[in-house]
């Protein structure tokens, strides 16, 4: 190698793929619950109870045997974050699919139809977007106490507008 091996400064670990498979399995189980033959409110209740149980188990594990650390994807993080995901899925399922309140979901649909594009743009274009906004709107645009919030909201709005353009042009990135 041209230079000696260095430790990964980001804190990510090689074997974190094992617990991240647990996260995928939680999503798989949730999908199977939703595809099942039970009535909608039972599915919603199971998602919410599963979320509470997973959240609680993750918190207890984080306090006793394994700290909750996203960067290295600890097992307690899998349970804790999976619990939040199940709770949110259960709430959205109940509100949108069972109660029928769908009008407010348009911004989420726009992003959801191009979630891969949104993910890639967020990782590859964020710095460029921030620099461009500062070039055109002022170098001190994101200074001050609320600067980080303003920066992230600005990037989100620009990326959402890009997804909106793609949505209206019927451009959808899929695997």
HUFEN-V26731 format. One record per run of one state. SS is the DSSP state (A for helix, B for strand, O for the rest). FROM is the first residue (numbers start at 1). LEN is the number of residues. If there is no record, write none. Layout:
# HUFEN-V26731
SS:FROM:LEN
SS:FROM:LEN
This chain:
# HUFEN-V26731
O:1:15
A:16:20
O:36:4
A:40:25
O:65:10
A:75:24
O:99:4
A:103:10
O:113:2
A:115:10
O:125:1
A:126:12
O:138:9
A:147:22
O:169:7
